[in-house]
Amino acid sequence: MKKQGSILIETLVSAMIVTLTATFIISTSIENSNILRERILQEEVDRAISNLENELKYNTSSEEIHEMLENKIGFKYNGDFSRELIYKNLDELEDGEDIRLNKISEDGIGLNLEIVANIKVGKNEVNVEKSLLKVGGWMKYKIGYVFKKKRGFTIIESLAYIFLTTMILASGISLFTSMYRAYLESIQLSIKYNNYQNFFIDLDNIISEGGIKQITVNNNQIKFLKNDEFNSMDKIIKSYDGKVFIKYTRNDVTQTINTMLEDIDNLEIKGKGKLIYFILHDKDGREFIKCI
């Protein structure tokens, strides 16, 4: 025997538990998605600023920089900013206030510059400040990065109780399943972005090794030829069948082949002046651009 109205109370308690669980799952999923979107934007802006820095370092003369500074140059940021750097000169980019190039000072050593970026996309905001010292054709820099009667149950009441409880549990399970699936997808996306970031780090490491005699780009592959005195192997990077491979050779004889990256659509390699741009295309149509 249960008190009258116990069905309603138990149903409301069940609904409250499911609601609290669903609220927690949804808030956690939303927070995770926001963190992932913020990270994606941060990495995109970091690559864009790095590409801009290299353009200033290798493809822009001191005279051109002085001329830009006289015009108080600023750039508008968009998702195609890095791609536009491949095909345009700096003075051909769209003017804006998202990315500013400022002169800090100039002395006998060189020209002290500062790149200041304030990028807002939706609710996410990224701020980057980079100080550069241009000495001839090269730069030194440092970076700062600035979610009441008793009675028994009737058959109708019992059926109503079972029906409402089943509906609440089914809705809760369905909601939990969809949220958990979204969580797993965000984890996979995060892993993919980690792999892409590691690929660009590996490229930087190849350059920083030194001892490179010549770099050639041909048919979307790049070859790093080493000086003989270093007694190290040449390296060839190219993409094939959704993967990026690096081949090590000595005297044009293949020594070994390693996989640098998997699960991509293709890799484009384009030269511009003294820079080489790597454009990664994933299977969802996104581009990841970095220059060396």
Buried (B, 14 or more C-beta within 10 A) or exposed (E): EEEEEEBEEBBEEBBEEBBEBBEEBBEEBEEBBBBBBBBBBBBBBBBBBBBBBBBBBBBBEBEBBEEBBEEEBBBEBBEEBBBBBBEEEBEEBEEEEBBBBBBEEBEEEBBBBBBBBBBEBEEBEBBBBBBBBBEEEEBEBEBEEEEEEEEEBEEEBEEBBEEBBEEBEEBBEEBBEEBEEBBEEBEEBBEBBEBBBEBBEBBEEBEEEEEBEEBEEEEBBBBBBBEEEEEBBBBBBBBEEBBBBBBBBEEEEEEEEEEBBEEBBBBBBBBBEEBBBBBBBBEEEBBBBBBB
